[in-house]
Amino acid sequence: MKIWIIKIGSSLIAKADLPINIKNIQKWAGQIDKLRDYGISVVLVSSGAISAGVQKLNWQKRPHRVHKLQAAAAVGQTALIQNYESVFYDKYKIRTAQILLTHQDLSNRKSYLNAKRTIQTLLDFNVMPIINENDTVATSEIRFGDNDTLAALSANLLQAEKLIIMTDQDGLFDDNPQNNPNAKLIKTADANDKNLLKYATGRGSEFSTGGMMTKITAATKAANSGCMTIICNGNNETALLDIYNNKQVGTTLKADKKQKNAFKVFIKNNLKAQGKIILDSGAIEVITKSGKSLLPVGVLQATGDFQRGDLVVCCDEKNTEIACGLINYNIDDTRKIIGRISSEIEKHLGYIAENELIHRDNMSLI
């Protein structure tokens, strides 16, 4: 099954002073109907609930207080899904399903796998899932922060072939095209090319939380599971079909074709780090070049408030992130065995959980 994740930016679907953009939904529905005929399973990740809610409530501008944002999301999400279902089913007989997620849902391994099974079952029944962040209940601690990130994690979850981020821009440029008419479109690049970040400016519009920075970051996350990302203009009436036909559209951010271990992708992209450990040069060489586990003898310092099984980031002495992984000891015990050989762990702790601080199977390089 070939799966495409299509992320719809809020500026394309809803603005506070305008009704939901039915014409755009109709435009996408026609293309998606053809993609399904070609054997592509489509999952939408749609922004716009808050903007639609602001419009429905007749507010003049997007509020800042969390409870008002959540109220707007509750009103707007209903309107958003009703419009999607109306267009997709009435004309193309494509059933849609609403899925609302928080970061907490995808950072817990059990709920992560449940979400995966549910979405795959919907696809098996030819239902098109429409995913959005559950803004009504999400707080800062459990938010994705933007739907670009949610789309990338959905691509990881479903091992999608392509992540298509549709926005009101033609793609990623080497300068801000609104200020520089000579700015050039970057047609293709490696998703992990750190030089791309210097081209990302701005944080988005009043009614969105993302800018090009979040899209590049999302592409990097999607690439971890071998998923290509394409940033394109959602107002283009043939963009999705052009992509299917391998025509040049927007900016293509390529991924390593080699599929990475699914659990390591989950660790790297879905969990939030609870601490940091600093490694010496020997430990860095062992985990990066030899692919071995991290032993306490190679650790110089530990910070944070982590428990056994939490995610921690491994850095060099200049604070450059090298890897991340699930640690076998809490912060207090980790500090007691820093610099010790594994045979001395029990002597200093009174017990031994594991010989490794982080096992290689629970570690992902950055």
GIPE-V59358 format. One record per residue. RES is the residue in one small letter. PHI is phi in radians with two decimals (* if undefined). PSI is psi in degrees with one decimal (* if undefined). OMEGA is omega in whole degrees, 0 to 359 (* if undefined). Layout:
res = <RES:RES>
phi = <PHI:PHI>
psi = <PSI:PSI>
omega = <OMEGA:OMEGA>
This chain:
res = <m:k:i:w:i:i:k:i:g:s:s:l:i:a:k:a:d:l:p:i:n:i:k:n:i:q:k:w:a:g:q:i:d:k:l:r:d:y:g:i:s:v:v:l:v:s:s:g:a:i:s:a:g:v:q:k:l:n:w:q:k:r:p:h:r:v:h:k:l:q:a:a:a:a:v:g:q:t:a:l:i:q:n:y:e:s:v:f:y:d:k:y:k:i:r:t:a:q:i:l:l:t:h:q:d:l:s:n:r:k:s:y:l:n:a:k:r:t:i:q:t:l:l:d:f:n:v:m:p:i:i:n:e:n:d:t:v:a:t:s:e:i:r:f:g:d:n:d:t:l:a:a:l:s:a:n:l:l:q:a:e:k:l:i:i:m:t:d:q:d:g:l:f:d:d:n:p:q:n:n:p:n:a:k:l:i:k:t:a:d:a:n:d:k:n:l:l:k:y:a:t:g:r:g:s:e:f:s:t:g:g:m:m:t:k:i:t:a:a:t:k:a:a:n:s:g:c:m:t:i:i:c:n:g:n:n:e:t:a:l:l:d:i:y:n:n:k:q:v:g:t:t:l:k:a:d:k:k:q:k:n:a:f:k:v:f:i:k:n:n:l:k:a:q:g:k:i:i:l:d:s:g:a:i:e:v:i:t:k:s:g:k:s:l:l:p:v:g:v:l:q:a:t:g:d:f:q:r:g:d:l:v:v:c:c:d:e:k:n:t:e:i:a:c:g:l:i:n:y:n:i:d:d:t:r:k:i:i:g:r:i:s:s:e:i:e:k:h:l:g:y:i:a:e:n:e:l:i:h:r:d:n:m:s:l:i>
phi = <*:-1.55:-2.04:-1.97:-1.69:-2.00:-1.72:-1.75:-1.28:-1.08:-1.17:-1.54:-1.95:-2.69:-2.26:-1.05:-1.71:-2.37:-1.15:-1.00:-1.37:-1.13:-1.05:-1.16:-1.05:-1.08:-1.08:-1.23:-1.06:-1.08:-1.24:-1.15:-1.02:-1.20:-1.04:-1.11:-1.10:-1.49:1.62:-1.66:-1.55:-1.95:-2.10:-1.61:-2.08:-2.00:-1.45:1.93:-1.10:-1.14:-1.06:-1.12:-1.16:-1.04:-1.18:-1.12:-1.52:1.07:-1.44:-1.39:-2.64:-1.13:-1.30:-1.91:-1.27:-1.03:-1.14:-1.30:-1.08:-1.20:-1.14:-1.08:-1.10:-1.10:-1.25:-1.23:-1.10:-1.07:-1.10:-1.07:-1.16:-1.03:-1.21:-1.07:-1.08:-1.05:-1.21:-1.20:-1.50:-1.05:-1.72:-2.05:0.99:-1.72:-1.29:-2.06:-2.38:-1.57:-2.27:-1.91:-2.24:-2.08:-1.04:-1.05:-1.11:-1.72:-1.70:-1.69:-1.03:-1.17:-1.21:-1.03:-1.21:-1.11:-1.07:-1.07:-1.12:-1.11:-1.14:-1.12:-1.14:-1.04:-1.12:-1.07:-1.65:1.07:-1.67:-1.65:-1.22:-2.09:-1.75:-2.55:-1.24:-1.39:-1.07:-1.16:-2.04:-1.23:-1.93:-1.02:-1.28:-2.11:-1.48:-1.28:1.78:-2.89:-1.36:-1.11:-1.12:-1.03:-1.13:-1.13:-1.19:-1.16:-1.11:-1.09:-0.97:-1.77:0.88:-1.20:-1.38:-2.39:-1.99:-1.92:-1.75:-1.67:-2.37:-1.67:-1.94:-1.37:2.55:-1.66:-1.93:-1.38:-2.76:-1.23:-1.16:-1.28:-1.81:-2.18:-1.14:-1.66:-1.05:-1.86:-1.23:-1.50:-1.36:-2.67:-2.84:-1.46:-1.05:-1.68:-1.30:-1.16:-1.15:-1.12:-1.08:-1.26:-1.59:-1.53:-2.24:1.49:-1.99:1.93:-1.56:-1.03:-1.85:-2.42:-1.86:-1.98:-2.29:-1.15:-1.02:-1.17:-1.27:-1.16:-1.08:-1.09:-1.08:-1.10:-1.13:-1.09:-1.10:-1.08:-1.89:1.41:-1.67:-1.34:-2.04:-2.19:-1.75:-2.53:-1.49:-1.26:-1.42:-1.21:-1.21:-2.19:-0.96:-1.16:-1.25:-1.10:-1.09:-1.05:-1.53:1.08:-1.50:-1.21:-2.40:1.03:-2.00:-1.76:-1.92:-1.37:-1.97:-1.12:-1.20:-1.29:-1.22:-1.61:-0.95:-1.06:-1.19:-1.20:-1.13:-1.03:-1.03:-1.22:-1.70:-1.83:-1.65:-1.72:-1.15:-1.85:-3.03:-2.52:-2.21:-1.75:-1.89:-1.45:-1.10:-1.15:-1.14:-1.08:-1.13:-1.13:-1.42:-1.56:-1.76:-1.76:1.17:-1.69:-1.28:-1.61:-1.74:-1.08:-1.10:-1.66:-1.78:-1.77:-2.77:-2.38:-2.33:2.03:-2.42:-1.72:-1.96:-0.98:1.63:-1.35:-1.47:-2.24:-1.72:-1.79:-2.19:-1.49:-1.23:-1.71:1.27:-1.36:-1.27:-1.90:-2.77:-2.51:-3.00:-1.55:-1.55:-1.60:-2.38:-1.31:-1.05:-1.13:-1.23:-1.06:-1.11:-1.28:-1.93:-0.98:1.39:-1.63:-1.35:-1.06:-1.19:-1.73:-1.04:-1.10:-1.07:-1.60:-1.91:1.52:-2.78:-2.41:-1.51:-2.59:-1.29:-1.73:-1.33:-2.38:-1.29:-1.05:-1.25:-1.91:-2.24:-2.29:-1.28:-1.78>
psi = <120.4:125.2:131.7:131.4:121.8:114.6:125.4:120.0:149.5:-31.1:-18.9:-22.5:-34.6:135.6:149.2:-30.5:6.4:151.9:168.3:137.3:88.0:-36.9:-41.0:-41.8:-42.4:-39.8:-45.6:-38.4:-42.6:-40.8:-41.0:-36.3:-42.3:-40.3:-40.8:-37.2:-29.6:3.0:13.5:125.3:128.6:134.7:125.0:140.9:109.3:124.5:-178.8:-6.8:-46.1:-45.0:-42.9:-38.3:-40.0:-41.8:-43.9:-33.4:0.5:32.0:148.0:-27.5:164.3:128.6:169.6:-28.0:139.3:-44.7:-31.0:-38.6:-41.4:-35.7:-43.0:-40.3:-40.2:-41.5:-45.8:-33.9:-39.5:-47.4:-40.2:-50.5:-38.5:-41.9:-41.0:-48.7:-42.2:-49.2:-48.9:-38.1:-43.3:-38.9:-34.9:-0.2:34.6:113.5:143.3:157.7:136.0:130.0:117.9:127.6:154.1:166.7:-33.1:-35.6:-34.8:-3.1:-10.7:122.3:-38.8:-49.1:-29.7:-48.8:-34.3:-43.3:-42.1:-45.8:-40.4:-47.3:-41.7:-36.0:-42.4:-43.6:-37.4:-30.5:15.2:28.4:137.8:111.0:139.4:111.1:140.6:159.2:141.4:75.1:-24.4:-30.9:-14.5:133.4:177.0:-30.3:-24.8:14.1:149.1:-32.4:-33.3:157.3:-13.0:-44.6:-44.3:-40.7:-41.0:-42.6:-31.7:-37.1:-41.9:-46.8:-44.3:3.0:52.5:153.8:-41.5:143.3:117.3:114.3:108.4:128.1:-172.7:11.0:159.0:-6.1:-157.7:128.9:161.7:-3.8:168.2:112.1:-19.1:-25.8:-26.6:104.6:-14.7:5.4:138.7:139.1:131.6:108.7:-36.5:147.4:170.3:132.3:-24.9:9.7:108.2:-18.2:-19.6:-29.7:-27.7:-16.0:-9.8:115.6:150.1:157.5:5.6:-176.8:-179.2:-31.5:21.0:159.9:-5.0:154.9:-163.3:-28.2:-46.5:-29.3:-38.7:-43.0:-41.0:-40.9:-38.2:-43.4:-44.0:-36.4:-23.3:-25.3:19.1:18.2:126.7:144.4:137.6:122.3:119.6:171.3:117.6:-9.8:-11.7:119.9:-16.1:13.9:-47.4:-41.6:-34.2:-40.0:-43.2:-37.2:13.4:29.7:154.3:117.4:123.6:-141.6:124.6:123.9:108.0:150.5:158.8:127.2:-18.9:119.8:133.0:158.9:125.7:-38.6:-37.0:-34.1:-41.8:-46.6:-47.7:-40.2:-26.6:-23.8:148.0:130.1:136.5:-1.5:-177.4:141.8:141.8:130.1:151.6:171.4:-33.5:-43.2:-39.1:-42.9:-39.2:-43.7:-28.1:-36.6:-32.3:-12.8:30.4:171.9:160.8:122.8:154.6:-24.2:-24.6:8.9:135.6:-31.7:150.7:133.6:159.6:-165.6:60.1:155.6:168.5:130.8:-7.7:161.0:132.3:154.0:136.9:125.5:160.0:-175.8:-11.2:9.5:16.8:129.9:129.1:-42.6:172.9:155.3:171.5:121.3:147.5:-6.4:152.4:175.3:-42.4:-46.1:-34.1:-44.2:-30.8:-24.4:5.4:130.8:-0.3:150.2:155.8:-31.1:-12.1:-1.3:-49.9:-35.2:-38.6:-22.0:-22.0:-0.3:168.2:121.8:-50.7:156.5:-25.1:149.1:-43.9:121.5:146.3:-29.0:-17.3:23.6:142.9:129.5:148.4:*>
omega = <175:183:172:171:179:181:181:178:184:181:180:190:185:173:189:184:182:175:176:187:181:182:178:179:178:180:181:183:179:179:181:177:178:178:178:176:180:177:179:173:186:171:177:167:190:169:172:183:181:179:178:179:177:180:181:181:179:174:184:180:179:179:180:183:187:184:177:176:181:176:178:179:180:179:185:182:178:180:182:182:178:180:177:182:181:183:186:183:185:183:188:180:176:177:177:178:180:176:180:185:167:179:180:180:183:177:174:187:182:180:175:181:176:178:180:181:181:181:179:177:177:179:178:179:178:174:180:178:173:186:172:174:180:184:184:182:185:173:185:183:185:179:170:180:178:182:172:177:179:179:179:179:175:177:175:183:187:183:183:177:182:169:180:180:181:183:178:176:182:181:179:181:179:174:181:184:178:180:184:181:180:179:183:177:174:188:180:179:175:182:181:179:183:178:180:184:181:179:183:179:176:182:181:182:179:186:175:180:185:170:179:179:181:180:177:178:178:179:178:179:180:181:180:177:176:184:175:177:175:177:185:181:181:176:177:188:182:187:185:179:176:178:178:182:176:175:180:178:174:180:177:178:188:178:172:183:180:180:179:178:186:181:179:175:178:180:187:189:190:182:177:183:179:181:183:173:180:183:173:185:180:179:179:180:182:184:183:184:182:178:182:179:178:178:182:183:183:183:181:186:176:178:179:180:186:175:176:179:178:176:173:178:177:183:172:185:176:179:175:182:183:184:172:182:180:188:185:181:178:186:182:181:177:180:181:184:177:178:181:173:188:180:180:184:183:179:185:181:184:178:173:178:179:175:182:172:173:179:183:179:180:184:178:178:180:*>
